[in-house]
Amino acid sequence: MQSIYHRIEELIKERGMTKKAFCQQLGISTGNFGDWKRGKTTPGTNKLIEIASFFDASLDWIMLGRDVQGEVLKESQDPYFFDASGQLNCQGEPLSEAERNFILEYIEFTRFRNEKNQRNSTMG
């Protein structure tokens, strides 16, 4: 199985760059790049995103070697906050009554603060 390093190396070759030029352009030390090659470390998330953007490649391909052509990720149209069961759609465990109340109070407080700030900015 090909490593992240080998897929990055493949992208560098396809672009006709040298590894040194790649490192310079993306602000990667040659020592870190060598560590990736030896499997001692791997690029961090932010660097992987930067590399994917630089080469116009998918993160799935760089990280897993999987091609996602034709697949499109769509964000859920469900409300982010509470659904019919009082559950956030971004979590697995149900919220306690106290947690739901805290979130609702915080939302209400934020609305109040925003309205207050708007009133103050129109008066001043």
Secondary structure, 3 states (H helix, E strand, C coil): CCCHHHHHHHHHHHHCCCHHHHHHHHCCCHHHHHHHHHCCCCCCHHHHHHHHHHHCCCHHHHHHCCCCCCCCCCCCCCCCCECCCCCECCCCCCCCHHHHHHHHHHHHHHHHHHHHHHHHHHHC
